[in-house]
Amino acid sequence: MAGGQSIERLVRAFMAFPGIGRRSAERIVYFLMADPERRIHTLLDALSSVVERVHRCPVCNNFAEEELCPICRETKRDRRILCVLAEPRDLEAIEKTGTFRGLYHVLGGLLSPLDGIGPSELSIDALIKRVHAEKPAEVVLGLSSTVEGDATASYLMEVLGSSGVRISRLARGVPAGGSLEYLDQRTLSHAVEGRETISRA
């Protein structure tokens, strides 16, 4: 690259981000380099703050800056309903709809044997212990309609079968192969409100 090896290294670093191709990465790098003292130092400060302050909530596995995440700390949430999600970004998507007032549990991904992701790589054991301890009336599986999402949902139905909890899944509006983070708020809101029971132990 004309800017030298350091610039090329930074471009490749941004190319590792989801959805960022070479042209987008180059635009970001040239934007930063147009005012490096301000823009790059601001970025470094933000990254350092995340590394130092953000961790996984010990209850739900969402991101948190205090001991617990904001949702687990909120006393007015409906603790009878627990929504299971793959990633924190899915939680953010559902929260923006304003239709769900229960609690969450973030798995940290989906089962994918081909990628070496099994139950032990996800927060599934913690979910099982939490369901048995907190005894929610309903567990909502807010997982994407993909092969991995369906496999994870089937596995969770199996391992939670003895808990006696009602298990439901997001309903209409979630297309096959769709990811929650890309759905518009209206569609996702309808999916939450129209969730369907798929198992009642």
C-alpha positions in Angstrom: 0.0 0.0 0.0 1.2 3.5 -0.8 1.1 4.6 2.8 3.6 2.0 3.9 3.5 -1.2 6.0 2.0 0.4 9.2 -0.9 1.7 7.2 -1.4 -1.6 5.5 -1.4 -3.4 8.8 -4.1 -1.1 10.2 -6.2 -1.7 7.0 -5.9 -5.4 7.5 -6.9 -5.1 11.2 -10.1 -3.3 10.2 -10.8 -5.9 7.5 -11.0 -8.5 10.2 -14.2 -6.8 11.4 -17.6 -8.2 10.3 -18.9 -6.5 7.1 -15.7 -4.5 6.6 -14.1 -5.1 3.2 -10.9 -3.5 1.9 -12.4 -0.3 0.6 -14.3 0.3 3.8 -11.2 -0.4 5.8 -9.1 2.0 3.7 -11.7 4.7 4.2 -11.6 4.3 7.9 -7.9 4.4 8.0 -7.6 7.5 5.9 -10.3 9.1 8.0 -8.2 8.4 11.2 -5.0 9.6 9.5 -6.5 12.9 8.5 -6.3 14.0 12.1 -4.3 11.3 14.0 -3.7 13.3 17.1 -7.4 13.7 17.8 -9.1 10.8 16.1 -6.6 8.0 16.8 -6.1 9.0 20.4 -9.9 9.2 20.9 -10.2 5.7 19.5 -7.4 4.4 21.7 -9.0 5.9 24.8 -12.3 4.3 24.0 -10.8 0.9 23.5 -8.7 1.2 26.7 -11.9 2.1 28.6 -13.7 -1.0 27.3 -10.8 -3.3 28.1 -10.4 -1.9 31.6 -14.1 -1.5 32.6 -16.3 -3.9 30.6 -16.8 -7.5 31.6 -19.4 -10.2 31.4 -22.3 -10.0 33.9 -22.0 -13.0 36.2 -25.8 -13.5 36.1 -26.8 -13.2 32.5 -23.5 -13.0 30.6 -24.4 -9.7 29.0 -21.8 -6.9 29.0 -21.5 -4.9 32.2 -19.4 -2.1 33.7 -20.6 -2.5 37.2 -20.9 -5.8 39.1 -24.1 -6.6 37.3 -25.5 -5.4 34.0 -28.1 -2.6 34.0 -31.0 -5.1 33.2 -30.1 -7.5 36.0 -29.9 -4.5 38.4 -33.3 -3.2 37.3 -35.9 -4.1 40.0 -39.0 -3.6 37.8 -38.2 -6.3 35.3 -40.6 -9.3 35.1 -38.5 -12.0 36.6 -41.0 -14.7 35.6 -39.8 -14.6 32.0 -36.3 -15.3 30.8 -35.3 -14.7 27.2 -32.3 -16.7 25.9 -30.2 -15.0 23.2 -27.0 -15.8 21.4 -25.2 -12.5 21.7 -25.4 -9.1 23.5 -26.2 -7.4 20.2 -29.4 -9.5 20.1 -30.3 -8.2 23.6 -29.9 -4.7 22.4 -32.1 -5.3 19.4 -35.0 -6.6 21.5 -34.6 -3.9 24.1 -35.0 -1.3 21.4 -38.5 -2.6 20.6 -39.7 -1.9 24.2 -42.0 -4.9 24.1 -40.1 -7.3 26.4 -39.7 -6.5 30.1 -38.4 -9.8 31.4 -34.8 -10.9 32.0 -32.2 -12.2 29.6 -29.5 -14.9 29.4 -26.8 -14.6 26.8 -25.2 -17.8 25.5 -22.2 -16.2 23.9 -22.9 -17.9 20.5 -24.7 -20.8 19.0 -23.9 -24.5 18.8 -21.7 -25.2 15.7 -19.8 -28.5 15.8 -18.0 -27.8 12.6 -16.6 -24.6 14.2 -15.7 -26.5 17.4 -18.5 -24.7 19.4 -20.2 -27.2 21.7 -22.2 -26.8 24.9 -19.1 -26.3 27.0 -18.1 -23.3 24.9 -21.4 -21.5 25.6 -23.1 -20.3 28.8 -25.5 -23.3 28.8 -24.6 -24.8 32.1 -25.1 -21.4 33.8 -28.5 -21.2 32.1 -29.6 -24.6 33.4 -28.5 -23.7 36.9 -30.2 -20.4 36.7 -33.5 -21.9 35.5 -33.5 -24.4 38.4 -32.6 -21.7 40.9 -34.8 -18.9 39.8 -37.7 -21.1 38.5 -39.1 -18.7 35.8 -42.5 -19.4 34.4 -41.3 -19.1 30.8 -38.1 -19.4 28.9 -38.2 -17.6 25.5 -35.7 -18.9 23.0 -34.8 -15.8 21.0 -32.4 -17.5 18.6 -32.0 -16.9 14.9 -33.8 -19.1 12.4 -30.6 -20.7 11.1 -29.3 -24.3 11.2 -27.2 -23.3 14.2 -30.0 -21.5 15.9 -32.4 -24.4 15.4 -29.8 -26.9 16.7 -29.2 -24.8 19.8 -33.0 -24.4 20.4 -33.5 -28.2 20.1 -30.6 -28.8 22.6 -31.9 -26.3 25.1 -35.4 -27.9 24.9 -33.8 -31.2 25.7 -31.7 -30.1 28.7 -34.4 -27.9 30.1 -37.1 -30.5 29.7 -37.0 -31.7 33.4 -37.3 -28.1 34.8 -41.1 -27.9 34.3 -40.7 -24.5 32.7 -42.8 -23.4 29.7 -40.5 -23.0 26.6 -41.5 -20.7 23.8 -39.8 -19.3 20.7 -40.1 -16.0 18.8 -42.9 -16.3 16.3 -44.0 -14.6 13.1 -41.8 -12.1 11.4 -38.4 -13.9 11.9 -37.5 -15.3 8.4 -35.7 -18.5 7.9 -31.9 -17.8 8.1 -32.6 -14.4 9.6 -30.5 -12.9 12.4 -32.2 -10.8 15.1 -29.8 -7.9 14.8 -30.8 -7.2 11.2 -34.6 -7.2 11.8 -36.5 -3.9 12.0 -38.0 -3.0 15.3 -41.6 -3.5 14.2 -40.9 -7.0 12.9 -39.0 -8.0 16.0 -41.7 -6.5 18.3 -44.3 -8.7 16.6 -42.1 -11.7 16.9 -41.7 -11.1 20.7 -45.4 -10.5 21.3 -46.5 -13.4 19.2 -44.1 -16.0 20.6 -45.3 -19.6 20.5 -45.1 -22.3 23.1 -43.0 -25.2 21.8 -42.6 -27.2 25.0 -44.3 -27.5 28.3 -42.6 -30.0 30.6 
